[in-house]
Amino acid sequence: RGGMLPTDTNTTGGFIWIIRDQTDLASKWPAILNSKPDFIKVILAYSEDFDRRLHDSTTFNWRGIDPKLLPEIVRMAHASDLRVMAHVETSGDFHNALKSGVDMIGHIPGFRGNEKSQMPDMKPYTISDADAELAAKQGTFVVTTLGGIVGVPDTALRKTADAFFAKNLGMLKKHKVK
C-alpha cells in the first residue's frame, strides 16, 4: 500500500531482514535470534516467479524471499522454539509455505489483488483442494486478513473479488483449516 520504502530494508536488520542465500541466512541468524523475536515472519510474494522478479525493479514490494530458503528457515526457527508465519500473495506462495512446514499463513491468496489492485485472472490466487487438505493435515493456521481489495469502493471489481474470496474461504472451511 506504499507504506514500506526501500530505506526500511537493509542487509543488517531492522524492519525487514534481507536474506539472499544460505550463507546470508547463516551469518544473520544469530543476530535475528538476538533480537528475541516472538516468531519469524517471511514474505513470499509471487514466489512461483521468484527468479524473474528478483531482478525486476518494477516489482519492489511485490517480491519476497527465495522460496528455496524457506525450509531451512523453518527448520532453524523450530530448532529455536519459534513459530514461522508466511505472508502470501498467490496460491503458489500458499503452496510453497505449506510444503516448507510453516506454522501459520498470513493473508489469503489475492487479498489485495495484483500490483494494480486488480484480479484479471483468478487462477494465480485459487487455493487448491490438495493445498487446503495439506493445511488442515499439518494444522497450519491461516490468518485470512480479508477486507476486500484496498481502495476499491463498492464496484464490480470489489464484488467479483469478494465472491472469489468467499470461494477460497469455502475451500479452507471445507477442509476444516484452522
Accessible surface in RSA format (square Angstrom, percent):
REM  Atomic radii and reference values for relative SASA: ProtOr
REM  Chains: A
REM  Algorithm: Lee & Richards
REM  Probe-radius: 1.40
REM  Slices: 20
REM RES _ NUM      All-atoms   Total-Side   Main-Chain    Non-polar    All polar
REM                ABS   REL    ABS   REL    ABS   REL    ABS   REL    ABS   REL
RES ARG A   1   190.27  79.9 129.20  65.9  61.06 145.4  70.66  96.6 119.61  72.5
RES GLY A   2    61.10  75.4   0.00   N/A  61.10  75.4  36.68 100.7  24.42  54.7
RES GLY A   3    69.81  86.1   0.00   N/A  69.81  86.1  43.77 120.1  26.04  58.3
RES MET A   4    39.48  20.4  30.83  20.4   8.65  20.6  25.11  21.3  14.37  19.0
RES LEU A   5   101.72  56.6 101.72  72.8   0.00   0.0 101.72  71.4   0.00   0.0
RES PRO A   6    84.65  61.7  77.37  70.5   7.28  26.5  78.07  64.5   6.58  40.9
RES THR A   7   116.45  82.8  88.71  89.9  27.74  66.1  85.69 115.1  30.76  46.5
RES ASP A   8    47.20  33.1  40.91  40.7   6.29  14.9   7.37  17.3  39.83  39.7
RES THR A   9    29.87  21.2  19.23  19.5  10.63  25.3   5.03   6.8  24.83  37.5
RES ASN A  10    60.96  42.0  52.08  50.3   8.88  21.4  35.07  84.4  25.89  25.0
RES THR A  11    73.65  52.4  69.88  70.8   3.77   9.0  44.83  60.2  28.83  43.6
RES THR A  12   109.20  77.7  90.43  91.7  18.78  44.8  71.57  96.1  37.63  56.9
RES GLY A  13     9.33  11.5   0.00   N/A   9.33  11.5   3.43   9.4   5.89  13.2
RES GLY A  14    56.21  69.3   0.00   N/A  56.21  69.3  34.64  95.1  21.57  48.3
RES PHE A  15   147.15  73.6 110.45  68.4  36.71  95.5 119.18  72.3  27.98  80.1
RES ILE A  16    41.69  23.7  38.10  28.4   3.59   8.6  41.68  30.0   0.00   0.0
RES TRP A  17    64.73  26.0  48.89  23.7  15.84  37.2  39.34  21.0  25.39  41.2
RES ILE A  18    37.88  21.6  36.34  27.1   1.54   3.7  37.88  27.3   0.00   0.0
RES ILE A  19    20.59  11.7   8.53   6.4  12.06  29.1   8.53   6.1  12.06  32.7
RES ARG A  20   151.87  63.8 128.83  65.7  23.04  54.9  58.54  80.0  93.33  56.6
RES ASP A  21    72.31  50.7  70.48  70.2   1.83   4.3  30.35  71.4  41.97  41.9
RES GLN A  22    93.21  52.1  89.44  65.4   3.78   9.0  56.73 120.7  36.48  27.7
RES THR A  23   107.61  76.5 101.39 102.8   6.22  14.8  70.75  95.0  36.86  55.7
RES ASP A  24    26.88  18.8  23.45  23.3   3.43   8.1   9.42  22.2  17.46  17.4
RES LEU A  25     2.45   1.4   2.45   1.8   0.00   0.0   2.45   1.7   0.00   0.0
RES ALA A  26    65.06  59.8  51.55  79.5  13.51  30.7  53.54  75.4  11.51  30.5
RES SER A  27    78.91  66.7  47.57  63.5  31.34  72.2  49.14 104.6  29.77  41.7
RES LYS A  28    23.30  11.4  21.87  13.4   1.43   3.4  21.73  19.6   1.57   1.7
RES TRP A  29    18.29   7.3  18.29   8.9   0.00   0.0  15.02   8.0   3.27   5.3
RES PRO A  30    84.55  61.6  75.10  68.5   9.45  34.4  80.21  66.2   4.35  27.0
RES ALA A  31    47.77  43.9  38.68  59.7   9.10  20.7  42.78  60.2   4.99  13.2
RES ILE A  32    14.29   8.1  14.29  10.6   0.00   0.0  14.29  10.3   0.00   0.0
RES LEU A  33    57.52  32.0  47.85  34.2   9.67  24.3  48.15  33.8   9.37  25.2
RES ASN A  34   114.37  78.9  97.90  94.6  16.47  39.7  17.19  41.4  97.18  93.9
RES SER A  35    74.06  62.6  39.47  52.7  34.59  79.7  43.97  93.6  30.09  42.2
RES LYS A  36   166.25  81.1 142.43  87.4  23.83  56.7 110.54  99.5  55.71  59.3
RES PRO A  37    37.09  27.0  17.18  15.7  19.92  72.4  27.50  22.7   9.59  59.6
RES ASP A  38   125.64  88.0 103.84 103.4  21.80  51.6  26.50  62.4  99.14  98.9
RES PHE A  39    78.99  39.5  68.19  42.2  10.80  28.1  68.19  41.3  10.80  30.9
RES ILE A  40    18.35  10.4  16.79  12.5   1.56   3.7  18.35  13.2   0.00   0.0
RES LYS A  41    96.12  46.9  68.41  42.0  27.71  66.0  33.00  29.7  63.12  67.2
RES VAL A  42     9.93   6.5   6.19   5.6   3.74   9.0   9.93   8.6   0.00   0.0
RES ILE A  43    57.05  32.5  54.42  40.5   2.63   6.3  54.42  39.2   2.63   7.1
RES LEU A  44     0.03   0.0   0.00   0.0   0.03   0.1   0.03   0.0   0.00   0.0
RES ALA A  45     4.67   4.3   1.82   2.8   2.85   6.5   1.82   2.6   2.85   7.5
RES TYR A  46    16.74   7.8  16.74   9.5   0.00   0.0  16.74  12.6   0.00   0.0
RES SER A  47     6.21   5.2   0.23   0.3   5.98  13.8   1.44   3.1   4.76   6.7
RES GLU A  48    99.31  57.0  58.28  44.1  41.03  97.7  57.29 110.8  42.02  34.3
RES ASP A  49    44.75  31.3  40.91  40.7   3.84   9.1  16.84  39.6  27.91  27.8
RES PHE A  50    24.67  12.3  21.35  13.2   3.32   8.6  22.74  13.8   1.92   5.5
RES ASP A  51   101.59  71.2  90.36  89.9  11.24  26.6  38.31  90.2  63.29  63.1
RES ARG A  52   133.78  56.2 116.74  59.5  17.04  40.6  80.61 110.2  53.17  32.2
RES ARG A  53    14.47   6.1  14.47   7.4   0.00   0.0   0.48   0.7  13.99   8.5
RES LEU A  54    67.43  37.6  58.15  41.6   9.28  23.3  58.22  40.9   9.21  24.8
RES HIS A  55   158.34  86.5 122.74  85.3  35.60  91.1  91.73  94.5  66.61  77.5
RES ASP A  56    35.26  24.7  29.44  29.3   5.82  13.8  15.37  36.2  19.89  19.8
RES SER A  57   100.66  85.1  77.38 103.3  23.28  53.6  52.71 112.2  47.96  67.2
RES THR A  58   114.11  81.2  83.66  84.8  30.45  72.6  80.12 107.6  33.99  51.4
RES THR A  59     5.32   3.8   5.32   5.4   0.00   0.0   5.32   7.1   0.00   0.0
RES PHE A  60    68.45  34.2  60.12  37.2   8.33  21.7  60.12  36.4   8.33  23.9
RES ASN A  61    40.29  27.8  30.75  29.7   9.55  23.0   8.99  21.6  31.31  30.3
RES TRP A  62    36.01  14.4  36.01  17.4   0.00   0.0  18.45   9.8  17.55  28.5
RES ARG A  63    70.62  29.7  56.76  28.9  13.86  33.0   9.39  12.8  61.23  37.1
RES GLY A  64    20.18  24.9   0.00   N/A  20.18  24.9   9.91  27.2  10.27  23.0
RES ILE A  65    26.39  15.0  16.33  12.2  10.06  24.2  23.29  16.8   3.10   8.4
RES ASP A  66    22.67  15.9  21.67  21.6   1.00   2.4   1.14   2.7  21.54  21.5
RES PRO A  67    23.71  17.3  18.05  16.5   5.66  20.6  18.45  15.2   5.26  32.7
RES LYS A  68   144.39  70.4 125.27  76.9  19.12  45.5  98.15  88.3  46.24  49.3
RES LEU A  69     8.30   4.6   8.30   5.9   0.00   0.0   8.30   5.8   0.00   0.0
RES LEU A  70     0.00   0.0   0.00   0.0   0.00   0.0   0.00   0.0   0.00   0.0
RES PRO A  71    66.03  48.1  59.98  54.7   6.06  22.0  60.83  50.2   5.20  32.3
RES GLU A  72    46.38  26.6  43.64  33.0   2.75   6.5  11.63  22.5  34.75  28.4
RES ILE A  73     5.05   2.9   5.05   3.8   0.00   0.0   5.05   3.6   0.00   0.0
RES VAL A  74     8.31   5.5   8.31   7.5   0.00   0.0   8.31   7.2   0.00   0.0
RES ARG A  75   138.16  58.0 130.47  66.5   7.69  18.3  73.29 100.2  64.87  39.3
RES MET A  76    27.09  14.0  24.63  16.3   2.46   5.8  23.84  20.3   3.24   4.3
RES ALA A  77     0.00   0.0   0.00   0.0   0.00   0.0   0.00   0.0   0.00   0.0
RES HIS A  78    76.89  42.0  62.68  43.6  14.21  36.4  45.67  47.1  31.22  36.3
RES ALA A  79    79.39  73.0  36.83  56.8  42.56  96.8  49.45  69.6  29.94  79.3
RES SER A  80    42.65  36.0  19.13  25.5  23.52  54.2  16.53  35.2  26.12  36.6
RES ASP A  81   139.35  97.6 106.26 105.8  33.09  78.2  37.20  87.5 102.15 101.9
RES LEU A  82    21.41  11.9  18.43  13.2   2.99   7.5  19.99  14.0   1.43   3.8
RES ARG A  83   133.66  56.1 132.74  67.7   0.92   2.2  49.62  67.8  84.04  50.9
RES VAL A  84     0.00   0.0   0.00   0.0   0.00   0.0   0.00   0.0   0.00   0.0
RES MET A  85    24.29  12.6  24.29  16.1   0.00   0.0  17.07  14.5   7.23   9.6
RES ALA A  86     0.00   0.0   0.00   0.0   0.00   0.0   0.00   0.0   0.00   0.0
RES HIS A  87    19.88  10.9  19.88  13.8   0.00   0.0  14.90  15.4   4.97   5.8
RES VAL A  88     0.00   0.0   0.00   0.0   0.00   0.0   0.00   0.0   0.00   0.0
RES GLU A  89     0.82   0.5   0.60   0.5   0.22   0.5   0.07   0.1   0.75   0.6
RES THR A  90     0.01   0.0   0.01   0.0   0.00   0.0   0.01   0.0   0.00   0.0
RES SER A  91    21.21  17.9  19.72  26.3   1.49   3.4   6.99  14.9  14.22  19.9
RES GLY A  92    19.15  23.6   0.00   N/A  19.15  23.6  16.87  46.3   2.28   5.1
RES ASP A  93     0.00   0.0   0.00   0.0   0.00   0.0   0.00   0.0   0.00   0.0
RES PHE A  94     0.28   0.1   0.28   0.2   0.00   0.0   0.28   0.2   0.00   0.0
RES HIS A  95    74.78  40.9  74.78  52.0   0.00   0.0  54.76  56.4  20.03  23.3
RES ASN A  96    17.69  12.2  17.69  17.1   0.00   0.0   1.11   2.7  16.58  16.0
RES ALA A  97     0.00   0.0   0.00   0.0   0.00   0.0   0.00   0.0   0.00   0.0
RES LEU A  98     0.49   0.3   0.00   0.0   0.49   1.2   0.00   0.0   0.49   1.3
RES LYS A  99   136.82  66.8 102.78  63.1  34.05  81.1  59.30  53.4  77.53  82.6
RES SER A 100    10.59   8.9   1.09   1.5   9.50  21.9   2.14   4.6   8.45  11.8
RES GLY A 101    30.00  37.0   0.00   N/A  30.00  37.0  23.36  64.1   6.64  14.9
RES VAL A 102     4.57   3.0   0.00   0.0   4.57  11.0   0.00   0.0   4.57  12.4
RES ASP A 103    39.13  27.4  32.57  32.4   6.56  15.5  12.70  29.9  26.43  26.4
RES MET A 104    22.58  11.7  22.58  14.9   0.00   0.0   4.72   4.0  17.86  23.7
RES ILE A 105     0.00   0.0   0.00   0.0   0.00   0.0   0.00   0.0   0.00   0.0
RES GLY A 106     3.34   4.1   0.00   N/A   3.34   4.1   3.34   9.2   0.00   0.0
RES HIS A 107    25.24  13.8  25.24  17.5   0.00   0.0  19.76  20.4   5.48   6.4
RES ILE A 108     0.00   0.0   0.00   0.0   0.00   0.0   0.00   0.0   0.00   0.0
RES PRO A 109     0.00   0.0   0.00   0.0   0.00   0.0   0.00   0.0   0.00   0.0
RES GLY A 110     0.34   0.4   0.00   N/A   0.34   0.4   0.34   0.9   0.00   0.0
RES PHE A 111    12.35   6.2  10.67   6.6   1.68   4.4  10.67   6.5   1.68   4.8
RES ARG A 112    33.18  13.9  32.31  16.5   0.87   2.1  10.37  14.2  22.81  13.8
RES GLY A 113     0.37   0.5   0.00   N/A   0.37   0.5   0.00   0.0   0.37   0.8
RES ASN A 114    24.98  17.2  24.81  24.0   0.17   0.4   5.47  13.2  19.51  18.9
RES GLU A 115    71.58  41.1  46.02  34.8  25.56  60.8  26.28  50.8  45.29  37.0
RES LYS A 116   156.57  76.4 135.16  82.9  21.41  51.0  87.32  78.6  69.24  73.8
RES SER A 117    40.37  34.1  39.48  52.7   0.89   2.0  11.55  24.6  28.83  40.4
RES GLN A 118    85.02  47.5  85.02  62.1   0.00   0.0  13.24  28.2  71.78  54.4
RES MET A 119    11.49   6.0   0.04   0.0  11.45  27.3   0.77   0.7  10.73  14.2
RES PRO A 120   112.65  82.1  66.12  60.3  46.53 169.1  79.46  65.6  33.19 206.3
RES ASP A 121    78.25  54.8  73.05  72.7   5.20  12.3  30.83  72.6  47.42  47.3
RES MET A 122    49.74  25.8  46.86  31.0   2.88   6.9  46.86  39.8   2.88   3.8
RES LYS A 123   163.52  79.8 153.27  94.0  10.26  24.4 100.63  90.6  62.89  67.0
RES PRO A 124    50.23  36.6  40.12  36.6  10.11  36.7  49.97  41.3   0.26   1.6
RES TYR A 125     7.69   3.6   7.69   4.4   0.00   0.0   2.29   1.7   5.40   6.7
RES THR A 126    63.85  45.4  56.58  57.4   7.27  17.3  50.98  68.5  12.86  19.4
RES ILE A 127     1.77   1.0   0.00   0.0   1.77   4.3   0.48   0.3   1.29   3.5
RES SER A 128    50.83  43.0  42.83  57.2   8.01  18.4  46.57  99.2   4.26   6.0
RES ASP A 129    63.03  44.2  58.97  58.7   4.06   9.6  27.94  65.8  35.09  35.0
RES ALA A 130    70.79  65.1  59.46  91.8  11.34  25.8  64.74  91.2   6.05  16.0
RES ASP A 131    14.10   9.9  14.10  14.0   0.00   0.0   0.23   0.5  13.87  13.8
RES ALA A 132     0.00   0.0   0.00   0.0   0.00   0.0   0.00   0.0   0.00   0.0
RES GLU A 133   102.66  58.9 101.98  77.2   0.68   1.6  26.81  51.9  75.85  61.9
RES LEU A 134    51.89  28.9  49.31  35.3   2.59   6.5  51.54  36.2   0.35   0.9
RES ALA A 135     0.06   0.1   0.00   0.0   0.06   0.1   0.00   0.0   0.06   0.2
RES ALA A 136    33.60  30.9  14.63  22.6  18.97  43.2  16.53  23.3  17.07  45.2
RES LYS A 137   175.43  85.6 137.54  84.4  37.88  90.2  92.86  83.6  82.56  87.9
RES GLN A 138    79.59  44.5  42.17  30.8  37.41  89.1  33.51  71.3  46.07  34.9
RES GLY A 139    25.53  31.5   0.00   N/A  25.53  31.5  15.50  42.5  10.03  22.5
RES THR A 140     1.98   1.4   0.63   0.6   1.36   3.2   1.16   1.6   0.82   1.2
RES PHE A 141   102.65  51.4 102.65  63.6   0.00   0.0 102.65  62.2   0.00   0.0
RES VAL A 142    16.79  11.0   1.30   1.2  15.49  37.3   1.30   1.1  15.49  42.0
RES VAL A 143    76.07  50.1  71.77  65.0   4.30  10.4  76.07  66.1   0.00   0.0
RES THR A 144    39.98  28.4  36.82  37.3   3.16   7.5  12.22  16.4  27.77  42.0
RES THR A 145    70.34  50.0  47.96  48.6  22.38  53.3  57.87  77.7  12.47  18.9
RES LEU A 146    51.97  28.9  17.12  12.3  34.85  87.6  18.16  12.8  33.82  91.0
RES GLY A 147    57.92  71.4   0.00   N/A  57.92  71.4  39.22 107.6  18.71  41.9
RES GLY A 148     5.07   6.3   0.00   N/A   5.07   6.3   0.00   0.0   5.07  11.4
RES ILE A 149     1.10   0.6   0.00   0.0   1.10   2.7   0.00   0.0   1.10   3.0
RES VAL A 150    66.15  43.5  54.18  49.0  11.97  28.8  60.03  52.2   6.11  16.6
RES GLY A 151    76.09  93.8   0.00   N/A  76.09  93.8  41.88 114.9  34.21  76.6
RES VAL A 152    26.04  17.1  20.65  18.7   5.38  13.0  21.78  18.9   4.26  11.6
RES PRO A 153    96.33  70.2  82.22  75.0  14.10  51.3  95.87  79.2   0.45   2.8
RES ASP A 154   112.70  78.9  83.66  83.3  29.03  68.7  37.13  87.4  75.57  75.4
RES THR A 155    51.89  36.9  44.72  45.3   7.17  17.1  51.31  68.9   0.58   0.9
RES ALA A 156    80.04  73.6  67.56 104.3  12.48  28.4  71.70 101.0   8.35  22.1
RES LEU A 157    53.55  29.8  45.93  32.9   7.62  19.1  49.69  34.9   3.86  10.4
RES ARG A 158    63.65  26.7  63.65  32.4   0.00   0.0   5.50   7.5  58.16  35.2
RES LYS A 159   126.61  61.8 119.10  73.1   7.51  17.9  67.83  61.1  58.78  62.6
RES THR A 160    69.18  49.2  61.43  62.3   7.74  18.5  41.26  55.4  27.92  42.2
RES ALA A 161     0.13   0.1   0.00   0.0   0.12   0.3   0.13   0.2   0.00   0.0
RES ASP A 162    57.92  40.6  51.98  51.7   5.95  14.1  26.69  62.8  31.24  31.2
RES ALA A 163    56.87  52.3  46.34  71.5  10.53  24.0  54.31  76.5   2.55   6.8
RES PHE A 164    13.66   6.8  11.63   7.2   2.04   5.3  12.98   7.9   0.68   2.0
RES PHE A 165     6.67   3.3   6.67   4.1   0.00   0.0   6.67   4.0   0.00   0.0
RES ALA A 166    59.71  54.9  48.51  74.9  11.20  25.5  51.75  72.9   7.96  21.1
RES LYS A 167   152.95  74.6 138.36  84.9  14.58  34.7  89.17  80.3  63.78  67.9
RES ASN A 168     2.96   2.0   2.64   2.5   0.32   0.8   0.30   0.7   2.66   2.6
RES LEU A 169    68.85  38.3  65.22  46.7   3.63   9.1  65.55  46.0   3.31   8.9
RES GLY A 170    35.50  43.8   0.00   N/A  35.50  43.8  30.14  82.7   5.36  12.0
RES MET A 171    40.33  20.9  36.23  24.0   4.09   9.7  38.91  33.1   1.42   1.9
RES LEU A 172    10.10   5.6  10.02   7.2   0.08   0.2  10.10   7.1   0.00   0.0
RES LYS A 173   168.23  82.1 155.26  95.3  12.97  30.9 104.28  93.9  63.95  68.1
RES LYS A 174   129.32  63.1  99.54  61.1  29.77  70.9  81.04  72.9  48.28  51.4
RES HIS A 175    37.72  20.6  25.71  17.9  12.00  30.7  21.11  21.8  16.61  19.3
RES LYS A 176   171.25  83.5 150.53  92.4  20.72  49.3 110.05  99.1  61.20  65.2
RES VAL A 177    22.63  14.9   0.80   0.7  21.84  52.6   0.80   0.7  21.83  59.2
RES LYS A 178   132.69  64.7 100.72  61.8  31.98  76.1  86.90  78.2  45.80  48.8
END  Absolute sums over single chains surface
CHAIN  1 A     9652.5       7598.9       2053.5       5834.9       3817.6
END  Absolute sums over all chains
TOTAL          9652.5       7598.9       2053.5       5834.9       3817.6
